[in-house]
């Protein structure tokens, strides 16, 4: 089993909402910020979020994160080269499992830890961790993620973007 490590910066400078870097810190791609919808979603997105779309091009492939209108929650589709590869849905309430993650035909469990500084994506039976996302201690807007080789890097990056975007609402 091989594990890939990468960095994702949120609210990055120069008009980028997300910046993706490899394990050496080399920038791979950036996704532009949508200023007005980001402001709305930061303050009122917990109630009704405005749909947004983030797009990155990485090594000849296109990653698109589309959010959809959802009352009291978030819903995201992750597309690679215009093909739906994963989805994430959240409910802002006290559900036993408020997060639904689907990659291909597999369901996964998202486990957030206190203060939204660490997230794990586990198989539905919780036996195996396939993705870990942790906030960088020295730079709070930067996250490091490690992904198992069964989950492609673009899909993992899209899931990390969706997780972090949903928690700002």
C-alpha positions, 0 to 999 in steps of 0.5 A: 500500500502506497500513501501519497502526501499533498498540501491544500491551502484554503483562502489562498492569496491572489484570488485563489480559494484553494491551492494544491501543492505536492509533498515537496511544496511545489504548487500543482494547481489553484482554484479561483475564489468567487468573492460574493458567493464566498462572503454570503456562504461564510455568513449565511451558508449555514442556512442556505448556501449559494452554489459555487464551482471550483476548477483546477487543472492538474497534469492535463486532467480537470478537477471540478468541485460543484456545490448544490443548493441545500437547506441546512447543509451542503452537497458537493459533486466531484468531477474529474474530466467531466465524470462524476467520481465522488459526492459529499453531503452534510447535514447541519444538525444532530444526526448520528452520521451527518456526513454522506460520502460516496466514491464510485460505488463505495460509501465511506464514513467521514470522521471530524475531530474537535475544532475541525483540525483533523478529518478521517475518511474511513471505509463504511465499516470503519476498518480502514482509513483511506484519507487523513486531512490535518490542519498545519500547526504553523499555518492555520489556512494550510492542510496536509492530507495523506491518501491511500493509493486506492483513492486517486489524488484528484478525487482525494483533493476534491474531497478535501476541498469539499470537506473544508468548504462545507465546514466554513458554512 
